[in-house]
Amino acid sequence: MAMILILPEFGCRSGEGAEFAGLIASIKCALASEARFETRKLTFRVLGNCLVIEGAVDVTGAADHVRRLAEDVAGAGRVIVRISCPRD
């Protein structure tokens, strides 16, 4: 499966609209192709100039994996991850 990345263009509109929609789509695509755990319980939203990823997963260490992958796409400091794992 090929991964398509749409790089963010944070600018005069503070990263709103189509820019964040494309960014979220890119991260979801990357997760779907690379994650070895269920990601359907994750939600994505915009908070200011950052992307917030929230939810729960059943795999220890998955939050770190999601953070690394999302920061590879969006850039370090642009992602807030709030993911819990009941097994931790």
C-alpha positions as CSV (number, residue, x, y, z in Angstrom):
1,M,0.0,0.0,0.0
2,A,1.5,3.4,-1.0
3,M,1.3,6.2,1.5
4,I,0.4,9.7,0.4
5,L,1.6,12.5,2.6
6,I,0.1,16.0,2.4
7,L,2.5,18.3,4.2
8,P,1.0,20.9,6.4
9,E,1.1,24.5,5.4
10,F,0.6,26.3,8.6
11,G,0.3,30.0,7.8
12,C,-1.9,33.0,7.8
13,R,-5.1,31.0,8.7
14,S,-3.4,29.2,11.6
15,G,-3.6,25.9,9.9
16,E,-7.3,25.8,9.4
17,G,-9.6,24.2,6.9
18,A,-8.2,22.1,4.0
19,E,-4.7,22.2,5.4
20,F,-5.7,20.3,8.5
21,A,-8.1,18.1,6.6
22,G,-5.3,16.9,4.4
23,L,-3.0,16.5,7.3
24,I,-5.5,14.4,9.2
25,A,-6.1,12.3,6.1
26,S,-2.4,11.7,5.7
27,I,-1.9,10.6,9.3
28,K,-4.9,8.3,9.2
29,C,-3.5,6.7,6.0
30,A,-0.1,6.3,7.6
31,L,-1.7,4.7,10.7
32,A,-3.8,2.4,8.5
33,S,-0.8,1.2,6.6
34,E,1.8,1.0,9.4
35,A,0.0,0.4,12.7
36,R,-0.2,-3.2,13.9
37,F,-3.1,-2.4,16.2
38,E,-6.7,-1.2,16.0
39,T,-7.0,2.6,15.3
40,R,-10.7,3.0,14.8
41,K,-11.1,4.3,18.4
42,L,-8.9,7.3,17.8
43,T,-10.3,10.7,17.1
44,F,-8.6,13.6,15.5
45,R,-9.3,17.3,16.1
46,V,-7.7,20.7,15.7
47,L,-6.8,22.8,18.7
48,G,-5.3,26.1,17.7
49,N,-2.3,25.3,15.5
50,C,-2.0,21.7,16.7
51,L,-3.6,18.4,15.9
52,V,-5.0,16.4,18.9
53,I,-5.2,12.7,18.7
54,E,-7.3,11.0,21.4
55,G,-8.7,7.6,22.2
56,A,-7.8,4.2,23.5
57,V,-5.9,1.3,22.1
58,D,-5.3,-2.3,23.4
59,V,-1.5,-2.4,22.7
60,T,1.2,-1.2,25.1
61,G,3.4,1.5,23.5
62,A,0.9,2.3,20.8
63,A,0.6,5.9,22.0
64,D,4.3,6.4,21.4
65,H,4.0,4.8,17.9
66,V,1.1,7.1,17.0
67,R,3.0,10.2,18.3
68,R,6.2,9.4,16.3
69,L,4.2,8.7,13.1
70,A,2.0,11.8,13.5
71,E,5.1,14.0,14.2
72,D,6.8,12.6,11.1
73,V,3.9,13.9,9.1
74,A,2.9,17.1,10.9
75,G,6.2,18.1,12.5
76,A,7.4,17.9,16.1
77,G,5.5,20.2,18.4
78,R,2.4,20.2,16.3
79,V,0.8,17.0,17.7
80,I,-0.8,16.4,21.1
81,V,-1.5,12.7,21.8
82,R,-3.9,11.7,24.5
83,I,-4.2,7.9,24.1
84,S,-4.7,5.4,26.9
85,C,-4.1,1.7,27.0
86,P,-6.1,-0.3,29.6
87,R,-3.2,-2.8,29.7
88,D,-0.7,-0.3,31.0
